[in-house]
Amino acid sequence: MRPQSRRRPTTPLVALVVAALATTTACGSPPPAEQPTTEARRILAATAPAWAAGAADTAHDAHLTASVLLAESAGSTEVAGVRDWLVQNGLTVTGERASIHALTFTGRTSTIARVFDTSFGETLVGGRAAVAPTRDLSVPAGLTVIESVAGLVDTEAMRPTTAAAPERTDDCAEYWGQTLSASWPASVAVEHRSNALCGYGPAQLRAVHELPSDATGAGATVAIVGVFDDDRVAANTDTYFTGQGLPALRAGQYTHEPPAAPDTTRCGGPSAWTVEQHLDVQAVHAVAPDADIVYWGANDCLASTLYLRVLDAVEAPVRPSVVSLSFGGPEDLDTDADRTLLNRVLVEAASRGVSVFASSGNDGDYSLAGDHHDETDVATPASSPYITAVGGASIGLDADDRVEVEAGWEVQTRFAQNGGIIPPGFLYGAGGGESVFSPRPSWQSARIAHAGTGRLVPDVASLADPNTGFTIAVPRGDTLAYEAHGGTSLATPMVASMVAIAKARTGVQVGLAAPYLYDLAGSSAFRDVVPASAGTWYRRAASTGQLWLETLYLWDTRPQSLQSAPGWDPVTGIGIPRGGDFLDRFGAER
């Protein structure tokens, strides 16, 4: 299922049939809004999500940016006909994305409902408020080049996949086992124990992947796509790294492309995304200190907005080696059209030699998320077969920065006083499982003996547990705070940076990275992750007012349906890329 380079249409241009313009009057002006539609129409299947079918009509007339997805064979005359039809019916066409055969447009939901003969309803899905079409859209039958319409689900679906560690205390451990509380309960027998770690530094992130000293990412460009933009990131990163005795960003090494029209009233506002941006940039600079970094901020966190921002990064004049996406949401929030839009963007990226990575999420199997009621799910965009999905691990490094213990990142919490489970037991962990929308790609089915036919998530993994997390410098009011963070938001830029270093080191030209990663499964280029009898102890300050101050975080104990295992597993995929062996062999064996 590896994407091939797209062929541009070479067929002769054909005129748009008269019926396609049946909504215009004789003089070409748009018809009155109340004029009944009499022309034959064609239903665009699966453009309304199943969960919206019974939603109550919404009175909120939201402003949406959406995309008409066109047939690859559409000629310029046909594209112009679709553009005219949209404009003449009161929608604003904002651009043509020729590489993915799409026209983007904006308009109110009331106008979109009239033009596409649908209605919009509001409901809760996955714990999120969502406005979406309640029945499939339709278009005039003559507009045969319109395949679908993406971007009509109005919900703040995508969220950062960063996870904060508890506030650091004086008894945290600088490395695994440096400090250990004497009050660990005898009822919880764990082989590997430590107080929660204070937070690793940049050198420890490189140690997780056993990187040789000469592997610095020189010549590579890592693109990061997120929401909004904090222009303090470069200065804060320089302060952090120079304070560690490490080089600051050189002139021009970090650039940022802010969103053109950020909607700061949505998605938690910029403050909800600034930690994510700092984490992504500082993780890349730690793992690949000589790589260039470009941050692309989106206007909001709607799925289609972010997917098109990925395309902006891919089509930039300076082509990135890799793109890192540290956000996600349950895949059933997307429509089929949204998934088609995403896949077109990812195929275009692959055709240009750009490798895209996405986090698998921090909600495990999603069975405790929102109104799922024990249903399981995987995250989008990680569940696309045209992306490399990144899971997470808990990793304890010793005083010499060697891996002493590691396991899949799935955390169960217990009371340290008596060892009892703190309900519901599951705290956080890497997402994974089987997609119900995307088929299993050949590079998985040929190597993984796993029931089912859906795409399996994740493919690979890196450090994610915030209790063994990465210290980052983030703004807190007027001060710069140093905090430990994790989540698959940390794992994703780490793995993306490893592949960027490999591509720069050997010159290998690779788009979709996943097939080449699976070529190395089971070899010395990966550390296979399996369950370990391990956990950390943490004590909160009394000033927090918590009923219990001391907590145990047990690793990979299957608090939900997910756990690591030998070979591929739904927490860490095929494992963690390691050392010069990975860098030299990636892409060389296919």
TORNUVEX-651070 format. One record per residue (C-alpha): x, y, z. Coordinates in nm, 3 decimals, padded with zeros to 5 digits. Example, Ala and Ser with C-alpha at 12.3 -4.5 7.8 and 13.67 -1.06 7.14 Angstrom:
2
[[01.230, -00.450, 00.780]]
[[01.367, -00.106, 00.714]]
//
This chain:
590
[[00.000, 00.000, 00.000]]
[[00.296, 00.230, -00.050]]
[[00.190, 00.556, -00.216]]
[[00.320, 00.615, -00.566]]
[[00.389, 00.950, -00.728]]
[[00.071, 01.110, -00.856]]
[[00.025, 01.135, -01.234]]
[[-00.120, 01.466, -01.343]]
[[-00.421, 01.433, -01.578]]
[[-00.332, 01.419, -01.945]]
[[-00.678, 01.369, -02.089]]
[[-00.825, 01.649, -02.303]]
[[-01.028, 01.908, -02.117]]
[[-01.401, 01.861, -02.151]]
[[-01.677, 02.114, -02.116]]
[[-01.894, 02.105, -01.809]]
[[-02.240, 01.983, -01.894]]
[[-02.519, 02.238, -01.885]]
[[-02.695, 02.066, -01.597]]
[[-02.400, 02.141, -01.367]]
[[-02.489, 02.509, -01.381]]
[[-02.862, 02.463, -01.342]]
[[-02.863, 02.669, -01.022]]
[[-02.769, 02.987, -01.207]]
[[-03.016, 03.222, -01.368]]
[[-03.005, 03.323, -01.730]]
[[-02.788, 03.627, -01.652]]
[[-02.549, 03.425, -01.433]]
[[-02.653, 03.569, -01.095]]
[[-02.721, 03.338, -00.799]]
[[-03.080, 03.223, -00.747]]
[[-03.282, 03.350, -00.452]]
[[-03.219, 03.147, -00.137]]
[[-03.582, 03.036, -00.124]]
[[-03.594, 02.913, -00.484]]
[[-03.671, 02.539, -00.479]]
[[-03.410, 02.301, -00.615]]
[[-03.553, 02.109, -00.909]]
[[-03.249, 01.965, -01.087]]
[[-03.144, 01.604, -01.045]]
[[-02.895, 01.558, -00.768]]
[[-02.635, 01.298, -00.677]]
[[-02.581, 01.181, -00.320]]
[[-02.226, 01.200, -00.185]]
[[-02.213, 00.884, 00.022]]
[[-02.076, 00.882, 00.379]]
[[-02.041, 01.260, 00.403]]
[[-02.248, 01.265, 00.723]]
[[-02.106, 01.071, 01.020]]
[[-02.328, 00.794, 01.155]]
[[-02.318, 00.941, 01.507]]
[[-02.485, 01.263, 01.382]]
[[-02.791, 01.096, 01.232]]
[[-03.015, 01.165, 01.531]]
[[-02.863, 01.497, 01.633]]
[[-03.099, 01.783, 01.708]]
[[-03.093, 02.068, 01.457]]
[[-02.855, 02.340, 01.569]]
[[-02.947, 02.706, 01.582]]
[[-02.582, 02.806, 01.581]]
[[-02.486, 02.931, 01.235]]
[[-02.115, 02.855, 01.249]]
[[-01.855, 02.966, 00.997]]
[[-01.671, 02.668, 00.845]]
[[-01.378, 02.614, 00.613]]
[[-01.429, 02.300, 00.405]]
[[-01.288, 02.128, 00.097]]
[[-01.456, 01.990, -00.213]]
[[-01.264, 01.681, -00.316]]
[[-01.245, 01.644, -00.693]]
[[-01.173, 01.350, -00.919]]
[[-00.808, 01.323, -01.018]]
[[-00.916, 01.337, -01.383]]
[[-01.085, 01.677, -01.342]]
[[-00.966, 01.926, -01.604]]
[[-00.932, 02.299, -01.559]]
[[-01.271, 02.370, -01.720]]
[[-01.444, 02.129, -01.484]]
[[-01.263, 02.273, -01.183]]
[[-01.369, 02.622, -01.291]]
[[-01.727, 02.501, -01.321]]
[[-01.726, 02.373, -00.963]]
[[-01.569, 02.698, -00.845]]
[[-01.839, 02.901, -01.022]]
[[-02.114, 02.685, -00.877]]
[[-01.984, 02.737, -00.522]]
[[-01.948, 03.112, -00.563]]
[[-02.283, 03.159, -00.736]]
[[-02.449, 02.985, -00.444]]
[[-02.304, 03.212, -00.179]]
[[-01.985, 03.031, -00.074]]
[[-01.637, 03.184, -00.085]]
[[-01.369, 02.982, -00.262]]
[[-01.041, 03.045, -00.082]]
[[-00.805, 02.841, -00.295]]
[[-00.728, 02.543, -00.511]]
[[-00.500, 02.270, -00.375]]
[[-00.409, 02.116, -00.707]]
[[-00.175, 01.851, -00.564]]
[[-00.463, 01.686, -00.377]]
[[-00.740, 01.783, -00.624]]
[[-00.939, 01.999, -00.385]]
[[-01.107, 02.338, -00.371]]
[[-01.127, 02.499, -00.029]]
[[-01.421, 02.723, 00.054]]
[[-01.577, 02.901, 00.350]]
[[-01.934, 02.975, 00.446]]
[[-02.197, 02.960, 00.715]]
[[-02.350, 02.623, 00.800]]
[[-02.688, 02.756, 00.690]]
[[-02.551, 02.832, 00.344]]
[[-02.363, 02.504, 00.322]]
[[-02.680, 02.317, 00.422]]
[[-02.877, 02.489, 00.144]]
[[-02.614, 02.440, -00.124]]
[[-02.553, 02.073, -00.045]]
[[-02.914, 01.991, 00.054]]
[[-02.840, 01.876, 00.408]]
[[-02.894, 01.996, 00.764]]
[[-02.661, 02.039, 01.060]]
[[-02.724, 01.897, 01.407]]
[[-02.548, 01.930, 01.740]]
[[-02.465, 01.642, 01.971]]
[[-02.201, 01.505, 02.206]]
[[-01.959, 01.246, 02.071]]
[[-01.661, 01.114, 02.258]]
[[-01.730, 01.371, 02.529]]
[[-01.699, 01.655, 02.280]]
[[-01.965, 01.894, 02.151]]
[[-01.993, 01.847, 01.776]]
[[-02.193, 02.002, 01.492]]
[[-02.212, 01.790, 01.178]]
[[-02.432, 01.712, 00.879]]
[[-02.720, 01.486, 00.981]]
[[-02.769, 01.338, 00.635]]
[[-02.541, 01.284, 00.338]]
[[-02.474, 01.581, 00.114]]
[[-02.580, 01.599, -00.250]]
[[-02.475, 01.801, -00.553]]
[[-02.625, 01.862, -00.898]]
[[-02.596, 01.543, -01.099]]
[[-02.394, 01.717, -01.367]]
[[-02.108, 01.797, -01.128]]
[[-01.961, 01.453, -01.176]]
[[-01.609, 01.558, -01.078]]
[[-01.712, 01.623, -00.717]]
[[-01.627, 01.313, -00.517]]
[[-01.689, 01.434, -00.162]]
[[-01.676, 01.728, 00.080]]
[[-01.444, 01.728, 00.381]]
[[-01.425, 01.955, 00.683]]
[[-01.792, 01.975, 00.780]]
[[-01.760, 01.829, 01.130]]
[[-01.733, 02.130, 01.360]]
[[-01.573, 01.994, 01.676]]
[[-01.250, 02.063, 01.859]]
[[-01.149, 01.704, 01.794]]
[[-00.774, 01.735, 01.788]]
[[-00.597, 01.780, 02.118]]
[[-00.232, 01.794, 02.215]]
[[-00.100, 01.455, 02.321]]
[[00.135, 01.588, 02.586]]
[[00.110, 01.468, 02.946]]
[[00.254, 01.651, 03.246]]
[[00.436, 01.478, 03.528]]
[[00.326, 01.552, 03.884]]
[[00.492, 01.860, 04.029]]
[[00.851, 01.778, 04.116]]
[[00.944, 01.740, 04.482]]
[[01.277, 01.723, 04.665]]
[[01.268, 01.343, 04.675]]
[[01.243, 01.289, 04.296]]
[[01.516, 01.078, 04.135]]
[[01.771, 01.218, 03.890]]
[[01.814, 00.868, 03.745]]
[[01.641, 00.534, 03.794]]
[[01.670, 00.410, 04.153]]
[[01.874, 00.705, 04.281]]
[[01.610, 00.758, 04.549]]
[[01.346, 00.517, 04.670]]
[[01.092, 00.576, 04.943]]
[[01.106, 00.344, 05.241]]
[[00.726, 00.352, 05.255]]
[[00.669, 00.143, 04.943]]
[[00.390, -00.094, 05.055]]
[[00.487, -00.458, 05.101]]
[[00.157, -00.562, 04.940]]
[[00.276, -00.440, 04.599]]
[[00.564, -00.660, 04.489]]
[[00.753, -00.491, 04.204]]
[[01.098, -00.592, 04.085]]
[[01.215, -00.252, 03.954]]
[[01.132, 00.047, 04.173]]
[[01.227, 00.412, 04.192]]
[[01.091, 00.741, 04.306]]
[[00.937, 00.928, 04.014]]
[[01.210, 01.088, 03.807]]
[[01.279, 01.460, 03.821]]
[[01.290, 01.473, 03.441]]
[[01.551, 01.380, 03.184]]
[[01.761, 01.635, 03.001]]
[[01.860, 01.657, 02.632]]
[[02.147, 01.410, 02.669]]
[[01.915, 01.148, 02.815]]
[[01.676, 01.178, 02.519]]
[[01.963, 01.087, 02.286]]
[[02.056, 00.803, 02.521]]
[[01.705, 00.655, 02.490]]
[[01.783, 00.591, 02.123]]
[[02.151, 00.505, 02.185]]
[[02.261, 00.767, 01.935]]
[[02.630, 00.791, 01.843]]
[[02.791, 01.129, 01.906]]
[[02.831, 01.209, 01.536]]
[[02.459, 01.159, 01.461]]
[[02.333, 01.516, 01.500]]
[[02.090, 01.565, 01.212]]
[[02.302, 01.807, 01.011]]
[[02.133, 01.863, 00.675]]
[[01.790, 01.748, 00.795]]
[[01.477, 01.961, 00.830]]
[[01.209, 01.862, 01.081]]
[[00.867, 02.022, 01.033]]
[[00.623, 02.038, 01.325]]
[[00.253, 02.107, 01.275]]
[[00.049, 02.237, 01.567]]
[[-00.219, 02.490, 01.658]]
[[-00.154, 02.863, 01.708]]
[[00.204, 02.988, 01.757]]
[[00.405, 03.111, 02.055]]
[[00.682, 03.341, 01.936]]
[[00.874, 03.291, 02.263]]
[[00.974, 02.934, 02.180]]
[[01.316, 03.012, 02.030]]
[[01.424, 03.239, 02.315]]
[[01.301, 02.995, 02.580]]
[[01.476, 02.705, 02.407]]
[[01.803, 02.901, 02.393]]
[[01.780, 02.986, 02.763]]
[[01.722, 02.621, 02.848]]
[[01.994, 02.469, 02.634]]
[[02.264, 02.724, 02.714]]
[[02.182, 02.672, 03.081]]
[[02.262, 02.305, 03.023]]
[[02.593, 02.395, 02.861]]
[[02.457, 02.304, 02.518]]
[[02.454, 02.517, 02.202]]
[[02.163, 02.752, 02.144]]
[[01.975, 02.749, 01.816]]
[[02.198, 02.894, 01.548]]
[[02.070, 03.183, 01.338]]
[[01.792, 03.059, 01.109]]
[[01.786, 02.708, 01.256]]
[[01.435, 02.756, 01.391]]
[[01.165, 02.928, 01.187]]
[[00.795, 02.948, 01.249]]
[[00.502, 02.999, 01.017]]
[[00.221, 03.149, 01.226]]
[[-00.142, 03.092, 01.130]]
[[-00.293, 03.354, 00.901]]
[[-00.620, 03.396, 01.094]]
[[-00.599, 03.220, 01.432]]
[[-00.932, 03.171, 01.610]]
[[-00.808, 03.212, 01.965]]
[[-01.161, 03.170, 02.105]]
[[-01.144, 02.801, 02.024]]
[[-00.939, 02.494, 02.113]]
[[-00.854, 02.624, 02.459]]
[[-00.681, 02.928, 02.316]]
[[-00.304, 02.963, 02.263]]
[[-00.226, 02.874, 02.626]]
[[-00.357, 02.520, 02.565]]
[[-00.099, 02.463, 02.290]]
[[00.212, 02.649, 02.401]]
[[00.344, 02.359, 02.613]]
[[00.300, 02.130, 02.313]]
[[00.495, 02.364, 02.087]]
[[00.778, 02.403, 02.341]]
[[00.791, 02.026, 02.396]]
[[00.806, 01.945, 02.023]]
[[01.076, 02.199, 01.942]]
[[01.293, 02.119, 02.244]]
[[01.262, 01.743, 02.191]]
[[01.374, 01.775, 01.828]]
[[01.662, 02.005, 01.924]]
[[01.768, 01.756, 02.194]]
[[01.766, 01.448, 01.969]]
[[01.889, 01.617, 01.648]]
[[02.078, 01.928, 01.766]]
[[02.196, 02.029, 01.417]]
[[01.867, 01.975, 01.232]]
[[01.666, 02.272, 01.110]]
[[01.320, 02.305, 01.264]]
[[01.014, 02.465, 01.106]]
[[00.694, 02.508, 01.309]]
[[00.363, 02.544, 01.124]]
[[00.076, 02.685, 01.329]]
[[-00.285, 02.619, 01.228]]
[[-00.578, 02.859, 01.275]]
[[-00.769, 02.610, 01.491]]
[[-00.777, 02.243, 01.591]]
[[-01.043, 02.121, 01.345]]
[[-00.925, 01.807, 01.169]]
[[-00.939, 01.940, 00.813]]
[[-00.761, 02.262, 00.915]]
[[-00.470, 02.063, 01.050]]
[[-00.461, 01.823, 00.755]]
[[-00.430, 02.114, 00.513]]
[[-00.161, 02.270, 00.732]]
[[00.036, 01.947, 00.692]]
[[00.008, 02.002, 00.317]]
[[00.146, 02.354, 00.362]]
[[00.450, 02.208, 00.537]]
[[00.496, 01.941, 00.270]]
[[00.472, 02.189, -00.018]]
[[00.704, 02.450, 00.138]]
[[00.994, 02.572, -00.078]]
[[01.236, 02.409, 00.167]]
[[01.115, 02.052, 00.173]]
[[01.124, 01.890, 00.518]]
[[01.279, 01.549, 00.575]]
[[01.002, 01.457, 00.816]]
[[00.681, 01.605, 00.962]]
[[00.588, 01.549, 01.327]]
[[00.224, 01.562, 01.442]]
[[00.170, 01.556, 01.820]]
[[-00.208, 01.577, 01.823]]
[[-00.498, 01.342, 01.774]]
[[-00.857, 01.245, 01.845]]
[[-01.078, 00.936, 01.816]]
[[-01.089, 00.825, 01.454]]
[[-01.467, 00.794, 01.450]]
[[-01.498, 01.173, 01.477]]
[[-01.378, 01.205, 01.117]]
[[-01.605, 01.145, 00.820]]
[[-01.498, 00.930, 00.525]]
[[-01.434, 01.256, 00.339]]
[[-01.203, 01.379, 00.615]]
[[-01.009, 01.054, 00.598]]
[[-00.986, 01.087, 00.220]]
[[-00.854, 01.442, 00.257]]
[[-00.593, 01.324, 00.508]]
[[-00.484, 01.034, 00.290]]
[[-00.450, 01.256, -00.016]]
[[-00.225, 01.489, 00.182]]
[[-00.016, 01.198, 00.310]]
[[00.019, 01.040, -00.035]]
[[00.136, 01.376, -00.168]]
[[00.390, 01.394, 00.115]]
[[00.518, 01.045, 00.036]]
[[00.546, 01.125, -00.334]]
[[00.775, 01.416, -00.240]]
[[00.994, 01.203, -00.014]]
[[00.855, 01.346, 00.311]]
[[00.795, 01.106, 00.603]]
[[00.503, 01.195, 00.831]]
[[00.467, 01.073, 01.192]]
[[00.166, 01.100, 01.425]]
[[00.116, 01.030, 01.794]]
[[-00.106, 00.738, 01.894]]
[[-00.264, 00.937, 02.179]]
[[-00.256, 00.925, 02.560]]
[[-00.597, 00.766, 02.627]]
[[-00.504, 00.403, 02.581]]
[[-00.788, 00.224, 02.403]]
[[-01.028, 00.520, 02.462]]
[[-01.264, 00.299, 02.665]]
[[-01.274, 00.557, 02.945]]
[[-01.299, 00.862, 02.718]]
[[-01.619, 01.066, 02.706]]
[[-01.929, 00.859, 02.639]]
[[-01.752, 00.555, 02.494]]
[[-01.896, 00.322, 02.761]]
[[-01.621, 00.060, 02.727]]
[[-01.603, 00.088, 02.348]]
[[-01.249, 00.098, 02.213]]
[[-01.105, 00.324, 01.947]]
[[-00.776, 00.435, 01.794]]
[[-00.657, 00.784, 01.717]]
[[-00.659, 00.981, 01.397]]
[[-00.445, 01.083, 01.209]]
[[-00.229, 00.798, 01.344]]
[[-00.473, 00.534, 01.211]]
[[-00.416, 00.627, 00.847]]
[[-00.220, 00.359, 00.658]]
[[-00.020, 00.637, 00.492]]
[[00.138, 00.765, 00.813]]
[[00.379, 00.625, 01.073]]
[[00.206, 00.594, 01.411]]
[[00.416, 00.643, 01.724]]
[[00.333, 00.479, 02.058]]
[[00.504, 00.514, 02.391]]
[[00.719, 00.351, 02.658]]
[[00.816, 00.404, 03.021]]
[[01.197, 00.407, 03.041]]
[[01.430, 00.412, 03.340]]
[[01.789, 00.518, 03.265]]
[[02.066, 00.446, 03.515]]
[[02.338, 00.686, 03.633]]
[[02.535, 00.618, 03.313]]
[[02.236, 00.688, 03.087]]
[[02.188, 00.323, 02.998]]
[[01.844, 00.164, 02.981]]
[[01.793, -00.021, 03.308]]
[[01.424, -00.095, 03.271]]
[[01.154, -00.021, 03.015]]
[[00.799, -00.128, 02.939]]
[[00.499, -00.016, 02.742]]
[[00.349, 00.312, 02.864]]
[[00.021, 00.202, 03.025]]
[[-00.003, 00.327, 03.384]]
[[-00.213, 00.198, 03.673]]
[[-00.235, 00.410, 03.989]]
[[-00.243, 00.271, 04.344]]
[[-00.260, 00.411, 04.694]]
[[00.090, 00.395, 04.839]]
[[-00.049, 00.349, 05.190]]
[[-00.218, 00.013, 05.126]]
[[-00.156, -00.077, 04.763]]
[[-00.522, -00.050, 04.666]]
[[-00.614, 00.053, 04.310]]
[[-00.717, 00.417, 04.271]]
[[-01.035, 00.407, 04.059]]
[[-01.062, 00.364, 03.767]]
[[-00.708, 00.224, 03.775]]
[[-00.600, 00.347, 03.434]]
[[-00.432, 00.690, 03.450]]
[[-00.286, 00.734, 03.103]]
[[-00.104, 00.540, 02.835]]
[[-00.023, 00.516, 02.468]]
[[-00.312, 00.459, 02.229]]
[[-00.330, 00.155, 02.008]]
[[-00.540, -00.119, 01.855]]
[[-00.711, -00.181, 01.523]]
[[-00.875, 00.073, 01.297]]
[[-01.232, 00.007, 01.188]]
[[-01.203, 00.245, 00.893]]
[[-00.859, 00.188, 00.739]]
[[-00.752, -00.147, 00.589]]
[[-00.439, -00.323, 00.705]]
[[-00.149, -00.227, 00.477]]
[[00.062, -00.497, 00.318]]
[[00.371, -00.404, 00.516]]
[[00.182, -00.496, 00.834]]
[[-00.012, -00.800, 00.712]]
[[00.308, -00.957, 00.575]]
[[00.487, -00.931, 00.911]]
[[00.227, -00.932, 01.188]]
[[00.026, -01.240, 01.282]]
[[-00.271, -01.058, 01.430]]
[[-00.641, -01.123, 01.391]]
[[-00.852, -00.881, 01.191]]
[[-00.805, -00.684, 00.871]]
[[-00.780, -00.324, 00.998]]
[[-00.473, -00.104, 01.015]]
[[-00.286, -00.168, 01.342]]
[[-00.165, 00.117, 01.564]]
[[00.114, 00.201, 01.650]]
[[00.415, 00.117, 01.433]]
[[00.705, 00.220, 01.659]]
[[00.759, 00.395, 01.993]]
[[00.981, 00.609, 02.211]]
[[00.982, 00.766, 02.558]]
[[00.634, 00.882, 02.664]]
[[00.572, 00.828, 03.037]]
[[00.577, 01.172, 03.208]]
[[00.699, 01.000, 03.527]]
[[01.017, 00.926, 03.330]]
[[00.967, 01.233, 03.114]]
[[01.167, 01.514, 02.957]]
[[01.232, 01.843, 03.132]]
[[01.126, 02.136, 02.915]]
[[01.131, 02.511, 02.962]]
[[00.785, 02.665, 02.933]]
[[00.643, 03.010, 03.010]]
[[00.432, 03.038, 03.323]]
[[00.314, 03.396, 03.347]]
[[00.623, 03.617, 03.347]]
[[00.862, 03.341, 03.448]]
[[01.022, 03.045, 03.274]]
[[00.937, 02.717, 03.444]]
[[01.120, 02.386, 03.411]]
[[00.875, 02.095, 03.409]]
[[00.880, 01.727, 03.321]]
[[00.645, 01.631, 03.039]]
[[00.575, 01.323, 02.833]]
[[00.295, 01.166, 02.632]]
[[00.314, 01.038, 02.277]]
[[00.369, 01.407, 02.202]]
[[00.724, 01.346, 02.324]]
[[00.768, 01.010, 02.153]]
[[00.660, 01.138, 01.811]]
[[00.920, 01.414, 01.755]]
[[01.185, 01.180, 01.898]]
[[01.112, 00.907, 01.642]]
[[01.068, 01.163, 01.363]]
[[01.410, 01.306, 01.451]]
[[01.568, 00.959, 01.440]]
[[01.439, 00.907, 01.086]]
[[01.548, 01.259, 00.986]]
[[01.900, 01.184, 01.113]]
[[01.903, 00.854, 00.922]]
[[01.791, 01.016, 00.597]]
[[02.051, 01.291, 00.627]]
[[02.324, 01.045, 00.727]]
[[02.282, 00.803, 00.436]]
[[02.100, 01.012, 00.177]]
[[01.825, 00.753, 00.144]]
[[01.515, 00.888, -00.031]]
[[01.209, 00.762, 00.157]]
[[00.854, 00.895, 00.178]]
[[00.629, 00.677, 00.391]]
[[00.868, 00.542, 00.655]]
[[00.661, 00.257, 00.801]]
[[00.741, -00.016, 00.542]]
[[01.114, 00.046, 00.591]]
[[01.075, 00.032, 00.967]]
[[00.901, -00.305, 00.946]]
[[01.188, -00.433, 00.731]]
[[01.404, -00.397, 01.044]]
[[01.155, -00.551, 01.289]]
[[01.319, -00.806, 01.517]]
[[01.671, -00.690, 01.428]]
[[01.935, -00.513, 01.635]]
[[01.808, -00.184, 01.485]]
[[01.515, -00.198, 01.732]]
[[01.467, -00.265, 02.101]]
[[01.162, -00.484, 02.143]]
[[00.956, -00.366, 02.441]]
[[00.790, -00.619, 02.672]]
[[00.615, -00.587, 03.010]]
[[00.838, -00.527, 03.312]]
[[00.762, -00.557, 03.681]]
[[00.825, -00.190, 03.753]]
[[00.677, 00.125, 03.899]]
[[00.749, 00.462, 04.053]]
[[00.654, 00.622, 04.385]]
[[00.550, 00.986, 04.419]]
[[00.455, 01.213, 04.709]]
[[00.255, 01.531, 04.662]]
[[00.303, 01.834, 04.879]]
[[00.052, 01.868, 05.163]]
[[-00.045, 02.208, 05.025]]
[[-00.218, 02.039, 04.730]]
[[-00.504, 01.938, 04.959]]
[[-00.523, 01.586, 04.810]]
[[-00.686, 01.316, 05.022]]
[[-00.387, 01.091, 04.946]]
[[-00.038, 01.234, 04.908]]
[[00.160, 00.924, 04.816]]
[[00.086, 00.740, 04.491]]
[[00.230, 00.440, 04.305]]
[[00.245, 00.438, 03.927]]
[[00.270, 00.076, 03.806]]
[[00.389, 00.009, 03.454]]
[[00.227, -00.186, 03.174]]
[[-00.012, -00.382, 03.397]]
[[-00.293, -00.394, 03.140]]
[[-00.521, -00.146, 03.318]]
[[-00.732, -00.146, 02.999]]
[[-00.709, -00.382, 02.702]]
[[-00.356, -00.277, 02.597]]
[[-00.018, -00.415, 02.703]]
[[00.321, -00.454, 02.541]]
[[00.437, -00.799, 02.425]]
[[00.717, -00.968, 02.231]]
[[00.718, -00.856, 01.869]]
[[00.456, -00.608, 01.752]]
[[00.215, -00.492, 02.022]]
[[-00.058, -00.222, 02.044]]
[[00.146, -00.001, 02.278]]
[[00.495, 00.014, 02.127]]
[[00.453, -00.135, 01.779]]
[[00.772, -00.312, 01.673]]
[[00.977, -00.126, 01.934]]
[[01.221, 00.162, 01.976]]
[[01.473, 00.257, 01.702]]
[[01.824, 00.225, 01.841]]
[[02.174, 00.338, 01.759]]
[[02.390, 00.355, 01.454]]
[[02.253, 00.021, 01.339]]
[[01.914, 00.179, 01.282]]
[[02.059, 00.493, 01.123]]
[[02.271, 00.299, 00.875]]
[[02.016, 00.031, 00.785]]
[[01.697, 00.238, 00.759]]
[[01.582, 00.232, 00.398]]
[[01.884, 00.036, 00.278]]
[[01.722, -00.308, 00.267]]
[[01.432, -00.238, 00.030]]
//
